[in-house]
């Protein structure tokens, strides 16, 4: 019998986890905004470094160290090309988005922020793009200001003219909220901030996954993302920073590799990017960024994109048509401004109960506050249920999810 191939069947075959069963059911993995699954190429690269080239990078001249160093630096080149950064020295490896934001918040604050200055974030931010700025503001005596969102989950960009002042030193904004799934107009925000001489950090934890990111076109001063949401190993992250800022900011941590010369009287610092990469790096995991980004290039296929958009639109229509469901992050125009990420509540039903029932049906979703408590407060809820898809998910999975969600709701109402 002839079985029609789906546009992403060749992609699914690359991911071992997608073939497993949970409670006797085929796994439907809809928690990609938290962590994506890993292709075999990423697993193989991590195993290769760990089993064949496990040696500290940059330091030694022997063969193993050279192999590990080359893999690490090739990953940096891959990230540089992926972001279209001007120079590889502008790519700093961290342990994730959280570490990258903390690095900028601390180092930028030490260099440029003083008492009475202001930092702007938005109401849609992940805790990792709120708390580091709060900590810096407390340390420096600065003021944290917040750009609000409207009821549909869109940033109220028109309010920036009143929020930005001559005391504003930096703005931090998410490219795409991990709760709302709306693609924010970050380029417009950057232009507005730059017109007042204010640099901008963009949290790209979701943006790097779902958008073609060109940091030179965006004009952002900093862009951060995590490897583990983009098919790479955990413990990997990227900070892109314009050289003009990275050169002027102090190091984040002291130790090996980030130094030029060391004496008890004075220490000088290594040039970029080493200045911000103190200590032994997570080199085996960082090397997986290269095969992960090679996979991203494979995903830039028009047929695959059209197929994924149909799945997104199918789920969006379902969530908007079911009166029992309240969806957060609703497009104002076309569905193109929303990624396949759906956070919602069902009146009278606890989000965790729904998640537990779906799990027994083989469906992995996220429940809770999703590290965005101020956003939960904004909408007057204690938590939400989130289904987030990747290009390896299928229409059959989406239809099964809708069927199971309806069953779960009926069981609990």
ZALUM-87310 format. One line per 3 residues: their letters; for each residue x, y, z of C-alpha. Coordinates in nm, 4 decimals, always signed. Layout:
REM residues N
a> X:Y:Z; ...
END
This chain:
REM residues 413
xxx> +0.0000:+0.0000:+0.0000; +0.1293:+0.3483:-0.0898; +0.1887:+0.5734:+0.2129
xxx> +0.2303:+0.9420:+0.1396; +0.5393:+1.0894:+0.2996; +0.5038:+1.4011:+0.5118
xxx> +0.7357:+1.6920:+0.4323; +0.9171:+1.6446:+0.7640; +0.9466:+1.2645:+0.7750
xxx> +1.3127:+1.2869:+0.6727; +1.3659:+1.5325:+0.9598; +1.1924:+1.3147:+1.2185
xxx> +1.4201:+1.0244:+1.1327; +1.7159:+1.2274:+1.2603; +1.5785:+1.2422:+1.6176
xxx> +1.5996:+0.9165:+1.8161; +1.3694:+1.0325:+2.0972; +1.0750:+1.0852:+1.8636
xxx> +1.0446:+0.7110:+1.8022; +0.9969:+0.6153:+2.1667; +0.6743:+0.5369:+2.3484
xxx> +0.5395:+0.6812:+2.6734; +0.2918:+0.4691:+2.8738; +0.2546:+0.2517:+2.5647
xxx> +0.1633:+0.5492:+2.3436; +0.3700:+0.7102:+2.0690; +0.5457:+1.0130:+2.2145
xxx> +0.4035:+1.3497:+2.1089; +0.6617:+1.6024:+2.2207; +0.5003:+1.9467:+2.2477
xxx> +0.7412:+2.1023:+2.4996; +0.9944:+2.2384:+2.2528; +0.9976:+2.5920:+2.3930
xxx> +1.1546:+2.4458:+2.7077; +1.4039:+2.2131:+2.5365; +1.4129:+2.0735:+2.1851
xxx> +1.5040:+1.7159:+2.1120; +1.8522:+1.6413:+1.9760; +1.9334:+1.4937:+1.6366
xxx> +2.1728:+1.2014:+1.6109; +2.4387:+1.4292:+1.4601; +2.4473:+1.6342:+1.7816
xxx> +2.4618:+1.3224:+1.9976; +2.7401:+1.1826:+1.7803; +2.9463:+1.4999:+1.8011
xxx> +2.9197:+1.5136:+2.1808; +3.0168:+1.1460:+2.2035; +3.3054:+1.1951:+1.9602
xxx> +3.4577:+1.4807:+2.1591; +3.4004:+1.3009:+2.4903; +3.5409:+0.9672:+2.3809
xxx> +3.8118:+1.0651:+2.1308; +3.9170:+1.4265:+2.1893; +3.8579:+1.4898:+2.5583
xxx> +4.1240:+1.7463:+2.6399; +4.1241:+2.1013:+2.7672; +4.0935:+2.3523:+2.4863
xxx> +4.3372:+2.6325:+2.3943; +4.5985:+2.5321:+2.6508; +4.8031:+2.2358:+2.5249
xxx> +4.9822:+2.1554:+2.1987; +4.9058:+1.7821:+2.1889; +4.6718:+1.6247:+1.9319
xxx> +4.3667:+1.5764:+2.1544; +4.3729:+1.9373:+2.2736; +4.4073:+2.0567:+1.9164
xxx> +4.1062:+1.8501:+1.8033; +3.8885:+1.9747:+2.0895; +3.9964:+2.3346:+2.0309
xxx> +3.9224:+2.3121:+1.6598; +3.5725:+2.1736:+1.7230; +3.5029:+2.4478:+1.9788
xxx> +3.6215:+2.7283:+1.7511; +3.4448:+2.5834:+1.4459; +3.1256:+2.6077:+1.6477
xxx> +3.2008:+2.9760:+1.7077; +3.2390:+3.0286:+1.3337; +2.9077:+2.8501:+1.2741
xxx> +2.7314:+3.0791:+1.5225; +2.8939:+3.3859:+1.3694; +2.7580:+3.2872:+1.0272
xxx> +2.4174:+3.1930:+1.1710; +2.3737:+3.5395:+1.3251; +2.5569:+3.7219:+1.0445
xxx> +2.7817:+3.8848:+1.3038; +3.0593:+4.1050:+1.1731; +3.3390:+3.9154:+1.3482
xxx> +3.3853:+3.5866:+1.5331; +3.5294:+3.7825:+1.8282; +3.1760:+3.9139:+1.8907
xxx> +3.0539:+3.5599:+1.9736; +3.0906:+3.4649:+2.3407; +3.0035:+3.1156:+2.4593
xxx> +2.8083:+3.0857:+2.7860; +2.6076:+2.8132:+2.9575; +2.2779:+2.9473:+2.8202
xxx> +2.0564:+3.2508:+2.7743; +2.0383:+3.3062:+3.1492; +2.4158:+3.3209:+3.1855
xxx> +2.4439:+3.5496:+2.8834; +2.1915:+3.8011:+3.0198; +2.3583:+3.7921:+3.3615
xxx> +2.6947:+3.8595:+3.1987; +2.5669:+4.1678:+3.0164; +2.3639:+4.2965:+3.3106
xxx> +2.6637:+4.2760:+3.5427; +2.9352:+4.3966:+3.3078; +2.7301:+4.6698:+3.1406
xxx> +2.6118:+4.7867:+3.4814; +2.9647:+4.8053:+3.6167; +3.0799:+5.0112:+3.3208
xxx> +2.7907:+5.2406:+3.2417; +2.5182:+5.2525:+3.5090; +2.5141:+5.4745:+3.8148
xxx> +2.2650:+5.5840:+4.0776; +1.9473:+5.7288:+3.9340; +1.9946:+5.5758:+3.5900
xxx> +1.7214:+5.3652:+3.4306; +1.6899:+5.0228:+3.2697; +1.3835:+4.9240:+3.0641
xxx> +1.2416:+4.5723:+3.0304; +0.8995:+4.4569:+2.9126; +0.6044:+4.2940:+3.0823
xxx> +0.6471:+3.9865:+2.8618; +0.9958:+3.8902:+2.9816; +1.1185:+3.5579:+3.1157
xxx> +1.2556:+3.5796:+3.4696; +1.6045:+3.5516:+3.3194; +1.5565:+3.8875:+3.1500
xxx> +1.4102:+4.0522:+3.4596; +1.5987:+3.9343:+3.7680; +1.9566:+4.0052:+3.6451
xxx> +1.8537:+4.3639:+3.5684; +1.6817:+4.3955:+3.9076; +1.9986:+4.2753:+4.0775
xxx> +2.2097:+4.5222:+3.8835; +1.9690:+4.8085:+3.9575; +1.9783:+4.7337:+4.3297
xxx> +2.3557:+4.7175:+4.3246; +2.3938:+5.0414:+4.1329; +2.0961:+5.2348:+4.2731
xxx> +1.9267:+5.2423:+3.9318; +1.5565:+5.2248:+3.8431; +1.3882:+4.9403:+3.6555
xxx> +1.1058:+5.0523:+3.4236; +0.8583:+4.8261:+3.2436; +0.7014:+4.8541:+2.8982
xxx> +0.3532:+4.6983:+2.9280; +0.1649:+4.4692:+2.6907; -0.1973:+4.4908:+2.5777
xxx> -0.4657:+4.2288:+2.6368; -0.3724:+4.0376:+2.3209; -0.0096:+4.0078:+2.4309
xxx> +0.1445:+4.2742:+2.2065; +0.4015:+4.5189:+2.3380; +0.2707:+4.8734:+2.3681
xxx> +0.5583:+5.0145:+2.1683; +0.3891:+5.3542:+2.1371; +0.4522:+5.4057:+2.5099
xxx> +0.8288:+5.3906:+2.4664; +0.8443:+5.7616:+2.3788; +0.7331:+5.8410:+2.7349
xxx> +0.9296:+5.5604:+2.9055; +1.2702:+5.6310:+2.7508; +1.4498:+5.9290:+2.9028
xxx> +1.7969:+6.0789:+2.9072; +1.8673:+5.8578:+3.2104; +1.7831:+5.5327:+3.0264
xxx> +2.1056:+5.3357:+2.9842; +1.9836:+5.0133:+2.8210; +1.6668:+4.8290:+2.7176
xxx> +1.6197:+4.4506:+2.7292; +1.3418:+4.2922:+2.5224; +1.2441:+3.9415:+2.4235
xxx> +1.2354:+3.8626:+2.0535; +0.9477:+3.6199:+2.1178; +0.7835:+3.5616:+2.4558
xxx> +0.8069:+3.2018:+2.5751; +0.4466:+3.2389:+2.6952; +0.2760:+3.4470:+2.4263
xxx> +0.4534:+3.3303:+2.1112; +0.4124:+3.6709:+1.9447; +0.7057:+3.7888:+1.7315
xxx> +0.7825:+4.1302:+1.8760; +0.8795:+4.4282:+1.6540; +1.2318:+4.4302:+1.7921
xxx> +1.3807:+4.6110:+1.4939; +1.1397:+4.9028:+1.5459; +1.2204:+4.9054:+1.9174
xxx> +1.5936:+4.9058:+1.8461; +1.5595:+5.1960:+1.6032; +1.3542:+5.3920:+1.8551
xxx> +1.6091:+5.3293:+2.1306; +1.9082:+5.4037:+1.9069; +1.7542:+5.7355:+1.8076
xxx> +1.8022:+5.8296:+2.1728; +2.1473:+5.6682:+2.2030; +2.0191:+5.3720:+2.4059
xxx> +2.1638:+5.0219:+2.3408; +1.9362:+4.7175:+2.3271; +1.9745:+4.3562:+2.4383
xxx> +1.7456:+4.1063:+2.2652; +1.6578:+3.7800:+2.4390; +1.6536:+3.5392:+2.1464
xxx> +1.5876:+3.2146:+2.3348; +1.2786:+3.1639:+2.1182; +1.3667:+3.4070:+1.8390
xxx> +1.6800:+3.2220:+1.7319; +1.4684:+2.9085:+1.6895; +1.1799:+3.0533:+1.4895
xxx> +1.3207:+3.3569:+1.3053; +1.6037:+3.4141:+1.0634; +1.8257:+3.6320:+1.2810
xxx> +2.0583:+3.8859:+1.1241; +2.2094:+4.0907:+1.4043; +2.3542:+4.3460:+1.1648
xxx> +2.0159:+4.4003:+1.0033; +1.8428:+4.4196:+1.3423; +2.1088:+4.6556:+1.4697
xxx> +2.0877:+4.5117:+1.8221; +2.3803:+4.5667:+2.0563; +2.3458:+4.2274:+2.2247
xxx> +2.1630:+3.9098:+2.1205; +2.1482:+3.6001:+2.3410; +2.0162:+3.2476:+2.2970
xxx> +2.0475:+2.8901:+2.4276; +2.1769:+2.5916:+2.2339; +1.9465:+2.3387:+2.3996
xxx> +1.6365:+2.5035:+2.2510; +1.7995:+2.4889:+1.9074; +1.8783:+2.1137:+1.8924
xxx> +2.2238:+2.1404:+2.0543; +2.3376:+1.9990:+2.3884; +2.2368:+2.1518:+2.7199
xxx> +2.4773:+2.3845:+2.8965; +2.5396:+2.5816:+2.5776; +2.4575:+2.9446:+2.5151
xxx> +2.5590:+3.2373:+2.3012; +2.6124:+3.6046:+2.3653; +2.6550:+3.8189:+2.0577
xxx> +2.7788:+4.1653:+2.1454; +2.8984:+4.4531:+1.9341; +3.2704:+4.4897:+1.9773
xxx> +3.2319:+4.8546:+2.0812; +3.0478:+4.7398:+2.3952; +3.2420:+4.4213:+2.4690
xxx> +3.5731:+4.6087:+2.4523; +3.4540:+4.8722:+2.6989; +3.2886:+4.6411:+2.9514
xxx> +3.4921:+4.4697:+3.2266; +3.5177:+4.0881:+3.2390; +3.2430:+3.8927:+3.4120
xxx> +3.4656:+3.6357:+3.5851; +3.8362:+3.6071:+3.6533; +4.0470:+3.2967:+3.6071
xxx> +4.2313:+3.1001:+3.3464; +4.2193:+3.1855:+2.9758; +4.0653:+3.5317:+3.0209
xxx> +4.3952:+3.6927:+3.1090; +4.6797:+3.8546:+2.9202; +4.9388:+3.8784:+3.1963
xxx> +4.9025:+3.8154:+3.5692; +5.1055:+3.9457:+3.8593; +5.0172:+4.0238:+4.2176
xxx> +5.0391:+4.3910:+4.1321; +4.8294:+4.3952:+3.8138; +4.6439:+4.1736:+3.5660
xxx> +4.5679:+4.2464:+3.2033; +4.2893:+4.0784:+3.0116; +4.2870:+3.8651:+2.7004
xxx> +4.1362:+4.0020:+2.3789; +3.7863:+3.9082:+2.2662; +3.6301:+3.6573:+2.2894
xxx> +3.8544:+3.5013:+2.5564; +3.8068:+3.8011:+2.7867; +3.4610:+3.6660:+2.8752
xxx> +3.5340:+3.2916:+2.8725; +3.7110:+3.2269:+3.2003; +3.7955:+2.8739:+3.3070
xxx> +3.7463:+2.5406:+3.1357; +3.4572:+2.5749:+2.8951; +3.1877:+2.3160:+2.8253
xxx> +3.3744:+2.2326:+2.5073; +3.2113:+1.8986:+2.4236; +2.8639:+2.0532:+2.4381
xxx> +2.9639:+2.3789:+2.2687; +3.0945:+2.1790:+1.9726; +2.7410:+2.0484:+1.9121
xxx> +2.6279:+2.3968:+1.8098; +2.7832:+2.3344:+1.4677; +2.5776:+2.0235:+1.3735
xxx> +2.2723:+2.1806:+1.5380; +2.2972:+2.4882:+1.3174; +2.3603:+2.2682:+1.0141
xxx> +2.0239:+2.1085:+1.0940; +1.8617:+2.4531:+1.1135; +1.9813:+2.5145:+0.7588
xxx> +1.8150:+2.1873:+0.6557; +1.4880:+2.3146:+0.7980; +1.4836:+2.6212:+0.5719
xxx> +1.2727:+2.4423:+0.3129; +0.9609:+2.6049:+0.1655; +0.7531:+2.2854:+0.1667
xxx> +0.8450:+2.2159:+0.5264; +0.7693:+2.5752:+0.6258; +0.4291:+2.5638:+0.4545
xxx> +0.3486:+2.2367:+0.6310; +0.4477:+2.3751:+0.9711; +0.2399:+2.6880:+0.9106
xxx> -0.0657:+2.4728:+0.8360; -0.0196:+2.2943:+1.1686; +0.0148:+2.6283:+1.3500
xxx> -0.2972:+2.7670:+1.1829; -0.4950:+2.4499:+1.2585; -0.4137:+2.4744:+1.6291
xxx> -0.4680:+2.8503:+1.6403; -0.8140:+2.8108:+1.4898; -0.8957:+2.5369:+1.7390
xxx> -0.7896:+2.7408:+2.0421; -0.9774:+3.0500:+1.9259; -1.2971:+2.8591:+1.8444
xxx> -1.3348:+2.6652:+2.1702; -1.5188:+2.8849:+2.4203; -1.3879:+2.6794:+2.7124
xxx> -1.0310:+2.7856:+2.6326; -0.8646:+3.1222:+2.6937; -0.5600:+3.1623:+2.4705
xxx> -0.2840:+3.4095:+2.5567; -0.0928:+3.5739:+2.2741; -0.3453:+3.6300:+1.9960
xxx> -0.2316:+3.7678:+1.6593; -0.3818:+4.1035:+1.5671; -0.3157:+4.0625:+1.1973
xxx> -0.2196:+3.7408:+1.0227; -0.1044:+3.4264:+1.1974; +0.2451:+3.4957:+1.0593
xxx> +0.3243:+3.7065:+1.3656; +0.2817:+3.4032:+1.5935; +0.5052:+3.0998:+1.6266
xxx> +0.3539:+2.7524:+1.6951; +0.3399:+2.8129:+2.0689; +0.0074:+2.8158:+2.2526
xxx> -0.0363:+2.9045:+2.6201; -0.3872:+2.8749:+2.7547; -0.6155:+2.8033:+3.0481
xxx> -0.9463:+2.6203:+3.0733; -1.1942:+2.7798:+3.3096; -1.2574:+2.5624:+3.6139
xxx> -0.9694:+2.3242:+3.5376; -0.6210:+2.3304:+3.6878; -0.3465:+2.3421:+3.4262
xxx> -0.1388:+2.0754:+3.5992; -0.4278:+1.8293:+3.6059; -0.4614:+1.8695:+3.2302
xxx> -0.0870:+1.8212:+3.1844; -0.0874:+1.5009:+3.3902; -0.3742:+1.3489:+3.1925
xxx> -0.2120:+1.4436:+2.8614; +0.1117:+1.2848:+2.9787; -0.0691:+0.9526:+3.0301
xxx> -0.1832:+0.9843:+2.6688; +0.1781:+1.0218:+2.5558; +0.1720:+1.4002:+2.5101
xxx> +0.4433:+1.6159:+2.6695; +0.3382:+1.9758:+2.7383; +0.4433:+2.2381:+2.9916
xxx> +0.2315:+2.3567:+3.2834; +0.2921:+2.6285:+3.5419; +0.4191:+2.9859:+3.5373
xxx> +0.6850:+2.9183:+3.2723; +0.9324:+3.1462:+3.4535; +0.7134:+3.4476:+3.3781
xxx> +0.5311:+3.5246:+3.7026; +0.4761:+3.8970:+3.6287; +0.3055:+3.7953:+3.3039
xxx> +0.0825:+3.5510:+3.4931; -0.0103:+3.8344:+3.7304; -0.0855:+4.0590:+3.4320
xxx> -0.3473:+3.8121:+3.3084; -0.4744:+3.7184:+3.6552; -0.3834:+3.3490:+3.6459
xxx> -0.1651:+3.1272:+3.8635; -0.0344:+2.9281:+3.5691; -0.1039:+2.8093:+3.2168
xxx> -0.0727:+2.5061:+2.9938; +0.1647:+2.5444:+2.6984; +0.1958:+2.3434:+2.3796
xxx> +0.5010:+2.4401:+2.1735; +0.5912:+2.2744:+1.8451; +0.9050:+2.2238:+1.6389
xxx> +0.9490:+2.1499:+1.2656; +0.9586:+1.7774:+1.3402; +0.6024:+1.7763:+1.4752
xxx> +0.3206:+1.6576:+1.2483; -0.0410:+1.7381:+1.1674; -0.1358:+1.3909:+1.2939
xxx> +0.0203:+1.4782:+1.6306; -0.1681:+1.8084:+1.6391; -0.4981:+1.6337:+1.5655
xxx> -0.4268:+1.3714:+1.8305; -0.3410:+1.6484:+2.0785; -0.6743:+1.8238:+2.0132
xxx> -0.8630:+1.4967:+2.0564; -0.6832:+1.4179:+2.3827; -0.7178:+1.7716:+2.5181
xxx> -1.0924:+1.7600:+2.4571; -1.1094:+1.4253:+2.6391; -0.9078:+1.5617:+2.9301
xxx> -1.1267:+1.8713:+2.9593; -1.4430:+1.6598:+2.9546; -1.2988:+1.4429:+3.2311
xx> -1.2251:+1.7404:+3.4565; -1.5199:+1.9732:+3.4040
END
